[in-house]
Amino acid sequence: MKTSTLVIIAIVISITLLTWLVSIWQYDAMMFSMMTFYHNPAALSLFVILWTAGMTAMMFPAIVPMILVFNRLVNMNNATSNNPDNSNSNGQMAYHSSSNDGMEYSAAEGGDKSNTFHRLRNILQSKSPNIILFVSAYLAIWALTGVILLVGWSFFFDTLLPQLGQNDSLQQPVPANIIYGIVLIVAGTYQFSLLKTKYLGYCESPLTFLMRRWQKGRVGALKLGMYHGLYCLGCCWPYFLLMVALGWMNIYWMGLFAAIIFAEKFWIRGGLWIGRITGIGFITLGILSSTGAISLPSGSMSGSSSSSSGDIDMTMMMSMDMPSSS
């Protein structure tokens, strides 16, 4: 394995571990930002930072192959640009030459460590802008998704349900188990859809995705990162919808769904079966929850649970401290 490849993997692992620690330690800050973002723009910024850290923790291990293949294609593109006289017949040679990352030395060169460090630094400096732009655009898609989920979820529980509760025909609160059940059934059904198959196929095959969407330069890196973020969103949105429904950034749900996503994307030809087995599990739990046969645990906004009554407590579920009109 080439040196720059090892460096990239080490950086991704380090960032993943750091963001998992942030997700564990900053849960209370996350809840605070969600409950005050209506009248505090700084709280919304805090939410975006912590949500994006959580997405990084969950998704980074699964996108390692994509980053490595992107790195290889950047190498190949740089090698071709530096050697414009190369014919197509020499393209494969250029690819293999570039994939060595300039880190192979003969015994005659003595493997000078300072020279190795200097070349490694130059290599990372030449590649890092494109990789950083690619990853940043990818995470921007997830950050925007978090804001949409937060606003939509808060509107549903703070505005829509209270209005429905004031209707004479809806005197009783909506049972939480029915809402959870519906979300689970919808998420499970999507696992069998053609869209799930299509998007997972691109996530499982980084080379196919990159060759289909490849664009040179830093603008190309931004576009590729956005496209990959959208494909990942299309593939994995049921997991994040469930994570929101069952407990915003609950570390246990995060760990479970991160493991499923990792297995889906790394197990070539088997990822779709993992998704479908997971879908069967979601649908089964959804039916059981809807009928009241089981009560699903969930992380709440206040850290408590209303499962004893089976009803959604409006002060618990996304009560954003809005001023009371009464």
C-alpha positions in Angstrom: 0.0 0.0 0.0 1.4 3.4 -1.0 2.5 6.0 1.5 -0.1 8.7 0.6 -2.8 6.0 0.7 -1.8 5.1 4.3 -1.7 8.8 5.2 -5.2 9.4 3.8 -6.6 6.4 5.7 -4.9 7.5 8.9 -6.4 11.0 8.5 -9.9 9.6 7.9 -9.7 7.3 10.9 -8.4 10.1 13.1 -11.2 12.5 12.0 -13.8 9.7 12.5 -12.6 9.0 16.1 -12.6 12.7 16.9 -16.1 13.2 15.6 -17.4 10.2 17.5 -16.0 11.7 20.7 -17.6 15.0 19.9 -20.9 13.3 19.3 -20.7 11.5 22.6 -19.6 14.5 24.7 -21.7 17.2 23.1 -25.1 15.6 23.2 -26.5 18.2 25.7 -25.2 21.0 23.5 -26.9 19.5 20.6 -30.2 19.3 22.5 -29.8 22.9 23.6 -29.2 24.1 20.1 -32.3 22.4 18.8 -34.5 23.8 21.6 -33.3 27.4 21.1 -32.6 27.8 17.3 -35.9 29.6 16.7 -34.7 32.8 18.4 -31.0 32.3 18.5 -29.1 32.1 15.1 -25.9 31.1 17.0 -27.8 28.0 18.2 -28.6 27.0 14.7 -24.9 27.3 13.8 -24.0 25.1 16.7 -26.6 22.6 15.6 -25.1 22.5 12.1 -21.6 22.0 13.4 -22.6 19.2 15.8 -24.9 17.5 13.3 -22.1 17.6 10.6 -19.7 16.1 13.1 -22.2 13.3 13.7 -22.6 12.7 10.0 -18.8 12.7 9.6 -18.6 10.0 12.4 -21.2 7.9 10.7 -20.3 8.3 7.1 -16.5 8.7 6.9 -15.6 5.0 7.3 -18.0 4.1 4.5 -16.5 6.6 2.0 -12.9 5.6 2.4 -12.9 3.6 -0.9 -14.5 6.6 -2.7 -11.8 9.0 -1.4 -9.0 6.5 -2.4 -10.3 6.0 -5.9 -10.7 9.8 -6.2 -7.1 10.2 -5.1 -6.0 7.7 -7.8 -7.9 9.5 -10.5 -6.4 12.8 -9.4 -3.0 11.2 -9.7 -3.7 9.9 -13.1 -5.0 13.3 -14.3 -1.9 15.0 -12.9 0.4 12.5 -14.6 -1.4 13.0 -17.9 -1.2 16.8 -17.6 2.5 16.6 -16.8 3.1 14.3 -19.7 0.9 15.6 -22.6 2.9 13.7 -25.2 1.8 10.4 -23.7 -0.4 8.4 -26.0 -3.5 6.4 -25.0 -1.4 3.3 -25.1 0.7 4.7 -22.3 -2.3 5.7 -20.2 -2.1 2.6 -18.1 1.6 3.1 -17.5 0.9 6.7 -16.4 -1.8 5.5 -14.0 0.4 2.9 -12.4 3.3 5.4 -12.3 1.1 8.0 -10.6 -0.3 5.6 -8.2 3.1 5.1 -6.8 2.8 8.7 -5.5 6.5 9.3 -6.2 7.3 7.3 -3.0 9.3 4.4 -4.4 13.0 4.8 -4.5 15.8 2.6 -5.6 18.5 1.3 -3.3 20.9 3.6 -4.9 19.0 6.6 -3.7 19.5 5.4 -0.2 15.9 6.1 0.9 16.8 9.4 2.4 14.2 10.2 5.0 14.3 14.0 4.6 13.8 13.6 0.8 10.9 11.2 1.4 9.3 13.7 3.8 9.8 16.5 1.3 8.2 14.6 -1.5 5.3 13.4 0.7 4.6 16.9 1.7 4.6 18.1 -1.9 2.3 15.2 -2.9 -0.2 16.0 -0.1 -0.1 19.7 -0.9 -0.9 19.0 -4.5 -3.7 16.7 -3.7 -5.2 18.0 -0.5 -7.1 21.0 -2.1 -9.1 18.6 -4.4 -9.7 16.1 -1.7 -10.7 18.7 0.9 -13.1 20.3 -1.6 -14.6 16.9 -2.5 -15.2 16.0 1.2 -16.4 19.5 2.1 -19.0 19.4 -0.7 -20.1 15.9 0.4 -20.5 17.1 4.0 -22.3 20.2 2.9 -25.1 18.0 1.5 -25.5 16.3 4.9 -25.4 19.6 6.8 -28.2 21.0 4.6 -30.1 17.8 5.2 -29.8 18.2 9.0 -31.2 21.8 8.8 -34.2 20.6 6.7 -34.9 17.7 9.1 -34.7 20.0 12.1 -37.0 22.7 10.7 -39.4 20.1 9.3 -39.5 18.0 12.5 -40.0 21.0 14.7 -42.8 22.3 12.5 -44.5 19.0 12.6 -44.4 18.7 16.4 -44.7 22.4 17.4 -47.2 23.6 14.9 -49.0 20.9 13.0 -49.8 18.4 15.8 -50.9 21.1 18.3 -53.3 22.5 15.7 -54.6 19.1 15.0 -55.0 18.6 18.8 -57.3 21.6 19.0 -59.6 20.1 16.5 -62.8 18.8 18.2 -62.4 15.5 16.3 -58.9 15.0 17.6 -59.1 15.3 21.3 -56.5 12.7 22.1 -52.8 13.1 21.3 -51.3 11.1 18.5 -49.9 7.9 19.9 -46.1 7.9 19.6 -46.0 4.2 18.7 -48.2 4.9 15.6 -45.8 7.7 14.4 -42.8 5.5 15.0 -44.5 2.6 13.2 -45.4 4.6 10.1 -41.8 5.9 9.9 -40.4 2.4 10.2 -42.7 1.0 7.6 -41.9 3.8 5.1 -38.2 3.4 5.7 -38.4 -0.4 5.4 -40.4 -0.3 2.2 -37.8 2.0 0.6 -35.1 -0.6 1.1 -36.8 -2.6 -1.7 -37.2 0.2 -4.1 -35.4 0.7 -7.5 -34.0 4.0 -6.2 -32.3 2.3 -3.3 -30.7 -0.3 -5.7 -29.5 2.5 -8.0 -28.0 4.7 -5.4 -26.4 1.9 -3.5 -24.8 0.6 -6.7 -23.0 3.9 -7.2 -21.9 3.9 -3.5 -20.6 0.3 -3.8 -18.7 1.1 -7.0 -16.6 4.3 -6.6 -14.8 3.9 -9.9 -18.1 3.6 -11.8 -19.5 6.7 -10.1 -16.3 8.8 -10.6 -15.8 7.8 -14.2 -19.4 8.6 -15.0 -19.3 12.0 -13.3 -15.6 12.9 -13.6 -14.6 16.5 -14.0 -11.2 18.0 -13.7 -10.0 20.7 -11.4 -11.3 22.0 -8.1 -14.7 22.9 -9.5 -14.9 19.3 -10.6 -14.0 18.1 -7.1 -16.8 20.3 -5.6 -19.3 18.9 -8.1 -18.2 15.3 -7.5 -18.5 15.7 -3.8 -22.0 17.2 -4.1 -23.1 14.4 -6.5 -21.7 11.7 -4.1 -23.5 13.4 -1.2 -26.8 13.3 -3.0 -26.3 9.6 -4.0 -25.4 8.8 -0.4 -28.5 10.7 0.8 -30.7 8.8 -1.7 -29.2 5.5 -0.4 -29.2 6.2 3.3 -32.0 8.7 4.1 -34.2 6.0 5.8 -31.6 5.5 8.5 -31.3 9.2 9.3 -35.1 9.7 9.3 -35.3 6.8 11.8 -32.4 8.3 13.8 -34.4 11.5 14.1 -37.6 9.8 14.9 -36.1 7.5 17.6 -33.7 10.0 19.1 -31.8 12.9 17.6 -28.1 12.0 17.6 -28.6 9.2 20.1 -25.2 7.5 20.2 -26.6 4.0 20.2 -28.8 4.6 17.1 -25.9 6.3 15.4 -23.7 3.3 16.1 -26.3 0.8 14.7 -27.0 2.8 11.5 -23.3 3.5 10.9 -22.6 -0.2 11.1 -25.4 -1.0 8.6 -24.2 1.8 6.2 -20.6 0.5 6.4 -21.7 -3.1 5.7 -23.9 -2.0 2.8 -21.1 -0.1 1.0 -18.2 -2.4 1.7 -19.8 -5.7 1.0 -19.9 -5.7 -2.8 -22.8 -7.7 -4.2 -24.0 -8.3 -0.6 -24.8 -4.7 0.4 -28.2 -4.8 -1.3 -29.1 -7.9 0.7 -28.1 -6.2 3.9 -30.4 -3.3 3.0 -33.3 -5.6 2.3 -32.8 -7.7 5.4 -32.7 -4.4 7.3 -35.9 -3.3 5.5 -37.7 -6.5 6.6 -36.6 -5.7 10.2 -37.9 -2.1 9.9 -41.3 -3.2 8.5 -41.7 -5.8 11.2 -40.8 -3.4 14.0 -43.1 -0.8 12.4 -46.1 -3.2 12.4 -45.4 -4.3 15.9 -45.1 -0.7 17.1 -48.2 0.5 15.2 -50.3 -2.2 16.9 -48.9 -1.5 20.3 -47.2 -4.9 20.6 -43.9 -3.2 21.4 -42.7 0.1 22.7 -39.6 1.5 21.0 -37.0 3.2 23.1 -36.1 6.7 22.0 -33.9 9.5 23.0 -36.0 12.5 23.8 -35.5 16.2 23.7 -35.6 16.4 27.5 -33.9 13.1 28.1 -37.1 11.5 29.4 -39.6 9.2 27.8 -43.3 9.2 27.5 -43.5 5.6 26.5 -45.5 4.9 29.7 -48.5 6.6 28.3 -47.8 5.8 24.7 -48.5 9.4 23.7 -46.2 12.1 22.3 -45.5 14.7 24.9 -45.3 18.0 23.1 -43.0 19.5 25.7 -40.6 16.6 25.1 -40.7 16.0 21.3 -39.3 19.1 19.6 -40.7 21.7 22.0 -38.4 24.5 20.9 -39.2 26.9 23.7 -41.4 29.0 21.5 -43.3 31.8 23.3 -46.8 30.7 24.4 -49.7 32.6 22.8 -51.9 32.0 25.8 
